[in-house]
Amino acid sequence: MRPILLKGHERSITVVKFNFDGDLLFTASKDHIPSVWRNENGERIGTFNGHKGTIWDLDVCRFSKRVVTASADASAKLWDCETGECIKTFVHHGPVRGAAWADGSNMFATISDPFVEHNAQISVYDVPENDDPSSYSDSPRLEIDLPKTSDGNVSMLPTLFGSTSMKLSLLPLIMVQSVYMIRRQGRTDFTAKLYDVVDLKHLKTYKTDRPVNDAVISETKDHILLGGGQEAMSVTTTSGKVGKFETRFFHLVYEEEFGSVKGHFGPINALAINPNGRSYASGAEDGYIRLHYFDKSYLDMKDPVPEVLEEGEEDDDEMEEDRESDSDSD
């Protein structure tokens, strides 16, 4: 697996994301300046200048024409992807933690932290591509308060909306909030969890021995990648081996780890897999992005499947159950 080291950010990486076609990689960090790179060779094409705080998240529209960024400066900005020009700034009550385009790329959703008397909030903005940006409203078309529960956590959307149809219509918002909440949980219990995005039913758990900062599901294989590592302040050396700063590969269905990739010298904060399944990117506390291209052995790898029983054979579990049943009857 050959990596390309992308150097351009001055502080810790917070997000890495490929566009739909997989030819561009968008990254952001605590240095306030999102960047865009060519996936083919790691060349930095340009930057988006204007934020005054950490960029916590970003998303690029379906045809890579516009980018939305979420920042700790309590704003989300809409950018022209080709020119790098800021089209419009959307002011929030608190730091903006997440942003996601809806299908059709004519609206996007954000999630912001609680601030003073304001609760955490999900906001939806109308930004039709064919309309004059000057006509875009400063106010969201929809605002959803996320009040804290008795244990101090922000309540999840299913507690606010009961009907399945409502949850489906708010699917992009649920995904934005869920990713944020799962990242926070993984840092404390050293796990990543797989949920059904409609009813948030817990499906799988991937256990590690270190904090998990991000997780991403492959679109071409039944694999999930986890990134994290021991907090930099908790280690006494910069050795990646000591801090366990690796990308870890798990089988999505069997919950088993089958590989890892080293290279960073700080906790991995962000992961993204190219939609074509041929590469992935990782961004870490060390300020670097590593762009990895999967080798042929990984691309050709077949996932294990349960053995098919020949006619007349019995499953071992069934045989054990039969033996237990016989002993009970005796």
N, C-alpha and C positions, 0 to 999 in steps of 0.2 A: 504494500500500500504506500504509494508515494505522496508525500504532502508538499504543499506550497505554503510558505510562511508569509502571511500578509501583514506588513508593517505600515501603519498609518495613523493609528489611534495613540493618544498619549496617556490614556488611563484605562481602567478595567473595562472589559467588554461586557455589555449588558444584553445584546440581542444580535442574532445572525439569522437571515431569512433569504431564501431563494425566491425569485419570481416564478410565475407559473410555467414559463418555458424552460427554466433551469439554466439560462445562459448568463444571468446576472445574480450577484450576491449582494444583499444590502446588510450593512452592519451599523451598530451604534455603540456608544460607550458613555462613560461618565465625563468625557471631554466636550460634550455638548454638540458635536459635529458628526451627524450620520454620513456614511460613505457608501459608494456603490462600486463594485469590482466586476471584472469579467471572470466568469467561472473557468473559461478555457485556459487562461494563463496567469490569473491573479493580478492583472493590471488594474490599478485604481483609476476609474473613469472620471469621478467627480465627487463633490461633497455638497451638503445642504446646510448652509450657514444661516443662523438666526436665533436658535434657542439659547437660553441663558442658564440652563440646568441640565442635569443628567437626562439622557434619553433612555427611558425604560422600555419602550417598545416601538415597533413600526410595522407597517404592512403596505404592500404594493398591490395595486389593482390588477385585475385579470390580464390586461394588455400592456402592463408596465408603462402606463402613461402618467399615473399620479401615485404619489406616496403620501401616507399619513403617518405622523410621528407623535408619540406621547412622551411628555417631559415632566420633570420635577419642577419646572418653572410654572406649573399650573396652567399649561396650555397644550393644545394639540394643533399641529400645523399641517396644512395641505400643501403639497409641493408638486411642481411640474417636474416629472422624472427626467425629461430630456434637457431642460435648461437649468434645472436646479433652483428656479425661482419659487419663492413662497407665494402661493396663490391666496391663502387666507389663514388667519390665526383664530382659533376658537378658545376663548378663555374659560377656565373651570374654577371651581371653588377651592380645590386642593390639588396636590400633585397628581398627574395623570399616569397611571400604571400600565394601561393596556389600550390597544387600538386594533380594530379589525374591519375590513371591508365586508359589506353584504354582497350576496350574489347580484351581478349586474353592475357593480361598482358605481352606483348612483347614491349610495348612502354608506356611512360608516358608524361604528359604535366605539365608545371609549368607556373606560372605568377609571374612576378617580378615588383617591384616598379621602377619608374623613378629615375635616379641617374646621377647628373651632366649633361652631354650632351646626355645621353641615355634616350630614352622614356621608358615608361612601356612596357613590352614585354611578349608575350606568346612564350614558347619554347617547342618543342617536341623532345624527345630523344628515340633512338632505343636501347633497352636492351633485346634482345632475350634470353629467359631463358636457352636455350640449348647451347648458345655460351659461349666461354671463356670470362669472364668479362674483361680480359686484352685487348680484341678486341673492347670493347665499345668505341665509339668516344667521345672525350671531347666536341665536337661541336654538337649542336642540328641538327636534320635532317630538321627542319622547324623553322623559327623565324618570328613572326608577331609583328610588331611595333604597339603600341596603342597610337598615338599622342594625346595630350590634345586638347580639343575643346575650343572655344572662352570663355566659362564660366569657364574654368579651370579644368573641369572633363575629365577623360579618355574616349575616344570614344568607343562605343560598336561595337562588331564584325559585326552586320548586315550592318553598314555603310561602312564596308570595303569589304564585300563579298555580292554580290547581289543575286546569284543563290541559290535556295533551296538545290540543291545537294551539293554545297560547304558547306552550313551551316550544313547539316546532317553529312558530313564527319568530320566536326570540332566540333561536338556536345560535346565531353568531354571538349574541350577548352572553349566553350561557357558557359558550366555549371560552370567551375572553375571561370571564370571571373564574371559571373552573380552573383554567391553567394557572392563574395567579394564586388561587387558594392552594392548589396541589403543590406548587413550587414552595410555598411557605411551609406546608406540612412536611415535605420531603427533607427539609433542612434539619428538622428536629427528630424525626423517627427513622431516618436513613432508608426510606422506602419510596418507591413510585407506585402509584395505584392507577389501574385502568377502570374507567367508568363508562357506562352508557350515557351518551350526551343528552338523551331525551328525558330519562327519569333519574339520572345520576346514580343508578344502581351500581354498586361496587362489583367488578367482574374479576380482576386479577391483582395480585400484589407482587412486586419485584423487590426483593430484599437485598440490601447492601450493608457494608460495614463502615459507611461514611455518609456525610450529608449529601443529599441529592438536590442540585440546583435547577436542573432542567431534564426533560425527557421528550423524545420525539419518536413517532411511529413511522416506519418505512411504508411507502406507498406501493412497493414492488415485492416485498418479502414480509413474512410474518415475524418481523423483528422489531424490537424497541431498543433505542440507545439512551443510556443514562449518563449524565455528566455531573460532576461535583467535586468532592474532595474535602479534606480537612481544612478548616479555616486557616488562612495564612498566619494569623496571629497565634495560632495554637501549635505551630511547628517551629523547631529550632534550627532548621536548615532549609535551603531552597531546593533540596533534592525532591524531584517528582516522585521518587519511590517512597519516600517517607510520608509525603502528603497525600499519596494515592490520587494523583491528578490524572486519571485516565478516563477515556470514554469506554463505557462497558456495554457489551452487546448481550441482549437477552432474547430468548424465544418468546414471542408474544403469547402463545397459547400455553406452553409448558412451564413458563416462569423460570426457566433455567438459564444461567449465564454461560456463554460459550466462547467469549473472547473479550479482549480489551485492547485499546490503542493508547500508547503513552506519547508524551511529547511536551506537554505544557509544564510550566513551573509555578503554577498557582491553580486554585480551584476553577474548574470549568463552570462558567455561568450560563452559557447558551449553546444550543445545538440546532442544526438544521440538516435535513437530508434532501438532496436534489430530487425533484419530482421524477426524474428519469431513473433514479435509483443507482446511479453510477458514481456518485461522490457525496461527501458530507462535509460540513464545516463545523468547527468548534471555536468558541471564543472564551477567553479565560481572564482571570484576575491579573495575569501578567501583561495584559494589554495587547496580546497577539491573537490573530485568527489563523487557524491551521485549516487549510483546504485539502482534504484527503480524497484521493481517487481510488476506488476499490479495484483490487487486482482481479484477474480472471478467476482465481480459485474461489473468491467470495461470490462473484457474480454467478458462477456455475454451481455453487453449493446448493444441495438439496436438503431441505429440512426433514428431520426424522418424522415418520408417520407410524401410527400404531400398526403392528403386524396384522395382516389379514388372516383370520383363522381358516384352516382347511376344513372342508366338510367333515363332520364327525368329531373335530377337536373341541375341547372345552377351554374356556378362559380360566387362567389360574385363580382369579378372584372368585369366580363362580364355583370352582372346585372346592376352594377353602370354605365358602359359605355352605356348601353341601355337607362338608365334613362337620362343621360346627352344628348344623341342623341335626345331623345324625347323632352327635354326641349329646345334644340337649334332649333328644327323644329317648335316649337310653337312660 
